Amino acid sequence: MGKSRSGRRRQADAQSVVESVDGGLAELIPDRDRPRARTLVIDGAPQSHVDPDDPAHLSFEYQRRLGHVVDLVAPPGRPLHAVHLGGGAFTLARYLAATRPRSTQQVVERDAALVRLVRRELPLDPNARIRVRSTDAREGLAKVPDGWADLVITDVFSGARTPAHLTSTEFLDDIRRALRPGGVHAANLADGPPLTHLRGQIATAAARFEQLALIADPAVLRGKRFGNAVLVASDAPLPIAELTRRAASDPHPARVEHGRTLLDFTGGAVPVTDVAAVASPAPPASVFR
């Protein structure tokens, strides 16, 4: 679908940009309250929000929750080695560069046309140490040296669904290989009732990491609506108390589940392997209205 519209671009108004990318039709929509800020939308699904004048501002709920993980993975200001699987508008990479100067980051974003659009319309800080690879997430991850990363963030969606090959124990094995001892993996997951995908992803992570935490809206955890959840995994103790405090004080408060309560939440779900993996469920159309 995206290739059939290749090269199509128009100015929707003085600031909005609409352009075909590999994953569909991308829109960069102005923010009424922030002069240079834009929201990236692909085929009607909001992906990320960027304010070049204030890269430490995180507008989306799930990005704020991932930002809490970035803040707490190491002492304040300490540079990190970070890998971002899924780039979007590079919101989290910009945030990390702003809050932890001199960090070295690798972004893996398969959609090369999207990368070109974002680089042109929302350029990265030339002083930020951010390298972008346009390739599949697992292929890009395989090129990360063993034990290089302090943090790996997975936020990959194709047509609003996480691809099947990014949901398995084999995928997590390669993340573990890339992480330093005690490093942290954080994944943006999306699911709705009956939460089969989310439960399976928790069970999969539990099969590979010693410590887990889940940050999500209580209504999502109760299976009342479709939404995002951030799963955090490590072999080192996680900052549960501070994650809980920050999540609860957000504009849209979230709950943090961990330990036995989180494992019980899986309801007997088994770890997902490459052979059995399926993409995450598509969100209902009402989510983006």
FIFI-736844 format. One record per residue (C-alpha): residue number from 1; chain; x, y, z. Coordinates in Angstrom, 3 decimals, m for minus. Each point is the difference from the previous one (the first is absolute). Layout:
BEGIN
<miro NUM A <X Y Z>>
...
***
This chain:
BEGIN
<miro 1 A <0.000 0.000 0.000>>
<miro 2 A <2.760 2.440 0.957>>
<miro 3 A <2.065 m0.728 m3.115>>
<miro 4 A <m2.917 0.732 m2.334>>
<miro 5 A <m0.034 3.555 1.376>>
<miro 6 A <3.779 0.388 m0.086>>
<miro 7 A <1.041 3.594 m0.399>>
<miro 8 A <m3.422 1.466 0.740>>
<miro 9 A <0.341 3.045 2.247>>
<miro 10 A <m2.112 3.025 0.679>>
<miro 11 A <m0.230 2.831 2.459>>
<miro 12 A <m3.309 m0.465 1.835>>
<miro 13 A <0.366 3.566 1.280>>
<miro 14 A <2.828 2.390 0.787>>
<miro 15 A <1.648 m2.443 2.375>>
<miro 16 A <m1.457 m3.490 m0.285>>
<miro 17 A <1.820 m2.487 m2.230>>
<miro 18 A <m1.549 m3.117 m1.534>>
<miro 19 A <2.270 m2.450 m1.769>>
<miro 20 A <0.035 m3.620 m1.084>>
<miro 21 A <2.461 m2.209 1.870>>
<miro 22 A <0.622 m3.728 m0.157>>
<miro 23 A <m2.493 m0.653 2.819>>
<miro 24 A <m2.869 2.068 m1.420>>
<miro 25 A <m0.969 3.652 m0.015>>
<miro 26 A <1.931 2.053 2.545>>
<miro 27 A <m1.190 3.348 1.360>>
<miro 28 A <1.923 2.498 2.085>>
<miro 29 A <m2.703 2.020 1.716>>
<miro 30 A <0.717 3.292 1.804>>
<miro 31 A <m0.567 0.375 3.718>>
<miro 32 A <m2.200 3.008 0.762>>
<miro 33 A <1.779 0.648 3.300>>
<miro 34 A <3.616 m0.502 m1.083>>
<miro 35 A <1.180 1.954 m3.066>>
<miro 36 A <2.396 m2.544 m1.544>>
<miro 37 A <m1.394 m3.195 1.521>>
<miro 38 A <m1.512 m2.681 m2.233>>
<miro 39 A <m1.971 m3.204 0.478>>
<miro 40 A <0.916 m2.864 m2.327>>
<miro 41 A <m3.045 m1.923 m1.243>>
<miro 42 A <0.220 m2.966 m2.384>>
<miro 43 A <m3.165 m1.192 m1.729>>
<miro 44 A <m2.055 1.767 2.653>>
<miro 45 A <1.821 m1.540 2.961>>
<miro 46 A <1.918 2.469 2.230>>
<miro 47 A <3.592 m1.186 0.370>>
<miro 48 A <1.961 2.641 1.883>>
<miro 49 A <0.301 3.674 0.906>>
<miro 50 A <3.120 2.141 m0.272>>
<miro 51 A <0.763 3.536 1.143>>
<miro 52 A <3.409 1.031 m1.441>>
<miro 53 A <0.063 2.977 2.373>>
<miro 54 A <m0.513 m2.258 3.031>>
<miro 55 A <1.098 m3.587 m0.732>>
<miro 56 A <m0.443 m0.878 3.678>>
<miro 57 A <m3.764 0.516 m0.376>>
<miro 58 A <m1.839 m3.310 m0.392>>
<miro 59 A <m3.645 0.395 m0.978>>
<miro 60 A <m1.194 m3.565 m0.573>>
<miro 61 A <m0.816 m2.127 3.061>>
<miro 62 A <2.107 m2.982 m1.016>>
<miro 63 A <2.956 2.219 m0.868>>
<miro 64 A <m0.149 1.641 3.434>>
<miro 65 A <0.136 m3.473 1.552>>
<miro 66 A <2.983 m0.961 m2.133>>
<miro 67 A <1.541 3.333 1.005>>
<miro 68 A <m0.265 m1.026 3.645>>
<miro 69 A <1.994 m3.125 m0.825>>
<miro 70 A <2.632 2.102 m1.787>>
<miro 71 A <0.221 2.266 3.056>>
<miro 72 A <0.393 m2.846 2.492>>
<miro 73 A <2.216 m2.480 m1.843>>
<miro 74 A <3.113 1.831 1.286>>
<miro 75 A <0.853 2.981 2.222>>
<miro 76 A <m1.262 3.337 m1.377>>
<miro 77 A <2.014 1.376 m2.892>>
<miro 78 A <2.236 m3.018 m0.454>>
<miro 79 A <0.530 m0.753 m3.716>>
<miro 80 A <m1.419 m3.272 m1.269>>
<miro 81 A <0.472 m2.380 m2.888>>
<miro 82 A <m3.553 m0.438 m1.286>>
<miro 83 A <m1.662 m1.918 m2.817>>
<miro 84 A <m3.426 1.028 m1.313>>
<miro 85 A <m1.792 m2.669 m2.022>>
<miro 86 A <m2.575 2.070 m1.848>>
<miro 87 A <0.737 3.643 m0.680>>
<miro 88 A <m3.168 1.860 m0.908>>
<miro 89 A <0.884 3.662 0.395>>
<miro 90 A <2.934 m0.895 2.314>>
<miro 91 A <m1.814 1.417 3.015>>
<miro 92 A <1.664 m2.201 2.631>>
<miro 93 A <3.433 0.336 m1.591>>
<miro 94 A <m0.361 3.788 0.107>>
<miro 95 A <m1.186 m0.184 3.608>>
<miro 96 A <2.949 m2.139 1.060>>
<miro 97 A <2.470 2.265 m1.809>>
<miro 98 A <m1.484 3.047 1.762>>
<miro 99 A <m0.115 m1.512 3.477>>
<miro 100 A <3.208 m2.024 m0.225>>
<miro 101 A <2.482 1.946 m2.163>>
<miro 102 A <2.891 m1.945 m1.568>>
<miro 103 A <m2.096 m3.159 m0.200>>
<miro 104 A <0.591 m2.208 m3.030>>
<miro 105 A <m3.127 m1.320 m1.677>>
<miro 106 A <m0.931 m2.319 m2.827>>
<miro 107 A <m3.460 0.279 m1.550>>
<miro 108 A <m1.300 m2.803 m2.213>>
<miro 109 A <m2.928 1.089 m2.181>>
<miro 110 A <m0.940 m2.165 m2.969>>
<miro 111 A <m1.998 2.705 m1.809>>
<miro 112 A <2.724 1.846 m1.920>>
<miro 113 A <m2.481 2.459 m1.533>>
<miro 114 A <m1.264 0.903 3.469>>
<miro 115 A <3.569 0.545 1.178>>
<miro 116 A <0.603 2.396 m2.898>>
<miro 117 A <m3.217 1.889 0.731>>
<miro 118 A <0.769 0.411 3.694>>
<miro 119 A <3.614 0.976 m0.605>>
<miro 120 A <m1.129 2.679 m2.469>>
<miro 121 A <m2.936 1.456 1.942>>
<miro 122 A <1.194 m0.610 3.580>>
<miro 123 A <3.800 m0.154 m0.192>>
<miro 124 A <1.951 m1.659 2.783>>
<miro 125 A <2.423 2.079 2.058>>
<miro 126 A <3.281 m0.303 m1.931>>
<miro 127 A <1.859 m0.237 3.314>>
<miro 128 A <m2.029 m2.984 1.178>>
<miro 129 A <1.741 m3.336 m0.372>>
<miro 130 A <m2.888 m1.736 m1.762>>
<miro 131 A <0.553 m2.476 m2.834>>
<miro 132 A <m3.031 m1.112 m2.022>>
<miro 133 A <m0.124 m3.307 m1.889>>
<miro 134 A <m2.791 m0.653 m2.501>>
<miro 135 A <m0.445 m3.736 0.355>>
<miro 136 A <m2.144 m2.601 1.742>>
<miro 137 A <0.130 0.176 3.795>>
<miro 138 A <1.456 m3.480 0.478>>
<miro 139 A <2.535 0.518 m2.766>>
<miro 140 A <1.089 3.289 1.541>>
<miro 141 A <0.102 m1.497 3.487>>
<miro 142 A <2.248 m2.792 m1.236>>
<miro 143 A <2.628 2.631 m0.891>>
<miro 144 A <0.166 1.407 3.534>>
<miro 145 A <3.170 m1.269 1.733>>
<miro 146 A <m0.378 m2.426 2.891>>
<miro 147 A <m0.524 1.761 3.322>>
<miro 148 A <0.019 3.477 m1.586>>
<miro 149 A <m3.365 1.393 1.089>>
<miro 150 A <m1.086 1.378 3.357>>
<miro 151 A <m3.540 0.254 m1.339>>
<miro 152 A <m1.985 m1.508 m2.869>>
<miro 153 A <m3.398 1.532 m0.772>>
<miro 154 A <m2.349 m1.940 m2.280>>
<miro 155 A <m2.775 2.060 m1.558>>
<miro 156 A <m0.701 m1.568 m3.389>>
<miro 157 A <m3.381 0.083 m1.690>>
<miro 158 A <m0.970 m0.905 m3.551>>
<miro 159 A <m3.555 0.966 m0.828>>
<miro 160 A <m0.566 0.662 3.746>>
<miro 161 A <1.099 m3.579 0.819>>
<miro 162 A <3.272 m1.310 1.427>>
<miro 163 A <1.485 m2.447 m2.543>>
<miro 164 A <m0.024 m3.647 1.095>>
<miro 165 A <3.781 m0.470 m0.172>>
<miro 166 A <0.425 2.703 2.682>>
<miro 167 A <m2.079 m1.841 2.598>>
<miro 168 A <2.010 m3.187 0.606>>
<miro 169 A <2.521 m1.460 2.429>>
<miro 170 A <2.527 m0.138 m2.855>>
<miro 171 A <m0.405 3.756 m0.483>>
<miro 172 A <0.561 0.557 3.730>>
<miro 173 A <3.068 m2.243 m0.115>>
<miro 174 A <1.606 2.431 m2.425>>
<miro 175 A <m1.009 2.958 2.163>>
<miro 176 A <1.666 m1.696 2.980>>
<miro 177 A <3.109 m0.527 m2.105>>
<miro 178 A <0.143 3.714 m0.875>>
<miro 179 A <m0.582 1.168 3.586>>
<miro 180 A <2.787 0.431 2.500>>
<miro 181 A <m0.421 m1.962 3.267>>
<miro 182 A <m2.808 1.682 1.896>>
<miro 183 A <m1.176 1.915 m3.070>>
<miro 184 A <m3.669 0.780 m0.537>>
<miro 185 A <m2.472 m0.831 m2.748>>
<miro 186 A <m3.200 2.050 m0.304>>
<miro 187 A <m2.732 m0.877 m2.489>>
<miro 188 A <m3.083 1.904 m1.091>>
<miro 189 A <m2.828 m2.525 m0.335>>
<miro 190 A <m3.589 0.513 m1.143>>
<miro 191 A <m2.942 m2.261 0.740>>
<miro 192 A <m3.645 m0.099 0.982>>
<miro 193 A <m2.418 m2.484 1.500>>
<miro 194 A <0.565 m2.897 0.640>>
<miro 195 A <3.701 1.096 0.208>>
<miro 196 A <1.314 m3.239 m1.509>>
<miro 197 A <2.929 1.744 m1.689>>
<miro 198 A <1.006 1.951 3.111>>
<miro 199 A <m0.142 m3.073 2.237>>
<miro 200 A <2.095 m1.953 m2.487>>
<miro 201 A <2.610 2.749 m0.208>>
<miro 202 A <0.348 0.102 3.783>>
<miro 203 A <0.454 m3.779 0.084>>
<miro 204 A <2.570 0.241 m2.798>>
<miro 205 A <2.009 2.664 1.815>>
<miro 206 A <m0.209 m1.962 3.269>>
<miro 207 A <1.640 m2.937 m1.774>>
<miro 208 A <3.047 2.133 m0.817>>
<miro 209 A <0.333 2.661 2.732>>
<miro 210 A <0.072 m0.189 3.781>>
<miro 211 A <m1.782 3.283 0.730>>
<miro 212 A <m3.128 1.412 m1.668>>
<miro 213 A <m2.309 2.975 0.396>>
<miro 214 A <m3.041 1.045 m1.993>>
<miro 215 A <m1.200 3.618 m0.244>>
<miro 216 A <m3.541 0.422 m1.283>>
<miro 217 A <m3.305 1.783 0.380>>
<miro 218 A <m2.152 m1.890 2.533>>
<miro 219 A <m2.842 m0.202 m2.543>>
<miro 220 A <2.304 m1.781 m2.445>>
<miro 221 A <1.143 m2.456 2.682>>
<miro 222 A <m3.625 m0.729 0.863>>
<miro 223 A <m0.736 m0.762 m3.645>>
<miro 224 A <m2.413 2.920 m0.288>>
<miro 225 A <1.592 1.612 m3.033>>
<miro 226 A <2.751 m0.284 m2.603>>
<miro 227 A <3.191 1.845 0.900>>
<miro 228 A <3.756 0.027 0.498>>
<miro 229 A <2.057 m1.605 2.741>>
<miro 230 A <3.735 0.339 0.604>>
<miro 231 A <1.752 m3.213 1.020>>
<miro 232 A <3.362 0.474 1.727>>
<miro 233 A <2.416 m2.918 0.403>>
<miro 234 A <3.474 m0.490 1.485>>
<miro 235 A <2.092 m2.461 1.941>>
<miro 236 A <0.722 2.753 2.541>>
<miro 237 A <m2.505 1.413 2.507>>
<miro 238 A <m2.326 2.590 m1.535>>
<miro 239 A <m0.831 3.378 1.625>>
<miro 240 A <m3.571 m1.071 0.733>>
<miro 241 A <m0.771 2.624 2.669>>
<miro 242 A <1.105 2.934 m2.134>>
<miro 243 A <m1.640 m1.386 m3.152>>
<miro 244 A <m3.211 m0.352 1.983>>
<miro 245 A <0.196 3.561 1.326>>
<miro 246 A <0.680 1.506 m3.402>>
<miro 247 A <m2.652 m2.024 m1.814>>
<miro 248 A <m2.607 0.916 2.606>>
<miro 249 A <0.784 3.723 m0.277>>
<miro 250 A <m0.257 0.189 m3.809>>
<miro 251 A <m2.834 1.989 m1.610>>
<miro 252 A <m1.507 m3.386 m0.879>>
<miro 253 A <0.912 m2.088 3.077>>
<miro 254 A <1.174 m3.562 m0.488>>
<miro 255 A <0.516 m2.994 2.255>>
<miro 256 A <3.200 m2.020 0.360>>
<miro 257 A <m0.299 m3.756 0.442>>
<miro 258 A <2.956 m2.208 0.908>>
<miro 259 A <1.045 m3.157 1.815>>
<miro 260 A <m2.514 m2.760 0.706>>
<miro 261 A <m2.975 2.221 m0.856>>
<miro 262 A <1.352 0.541 m3.501>>
<miro 263 A <0.765 m3.676 m0.540>>
<miro 264 A <m3.481 m0.922 1.204>>
<miro 265 A <m1.389 2.489 m2.513>>
<miro 266 A <1.269 m2.215 m2.846>>
<miro 267 A <m2.694 m2.543 0.889>>
<miro 268 A <2.131 m2.958 m1.066>>
<miro 269 A <1.100 1.467 m3.336>>
<miro 270 A <3.064 m1.717 m1.455>>
<miro 271 A <3.089 1.634 m1.523>>
<miro 272 A <m0.256 0.815 m3.695>>
<miro 273 A <2.541 m1.523 m2.409>>
<miro 274 A <0.774 0.884 m3.603>>
<miro 275 A <m1.962 m3.025 m1.192>>
<miro 276 A <m3.190 1.019 1.813>>
<miro 277 A <0.328 3.801 m0.141>>
<miro 278 A <m2.776 2.178 m1.409>>
<miro 279 A <m0.289 3.764 m0.369>>
<miro 280 A <m1.676 1.993 2.732>>
<miro 281 A <m3.726 0.645 m0.521>>
<miro 282 A <m1.153 2.917 m2.114>>
<miro 283 A <m1.591 2.778 2.042>>
<miro 284 A <m3.721 0.617 m0.524>>
<miro 285 A <m0.789 2.913 m2.296>>
<miro 286 A <m1.500 1.921 2.936>>
<miro 287 A <3.452 0.359 1.638>>
<miro 288 A <1.075 2.736 m2.425>>
<miro 289 A <m3.265 1.930 m0.190>>
***
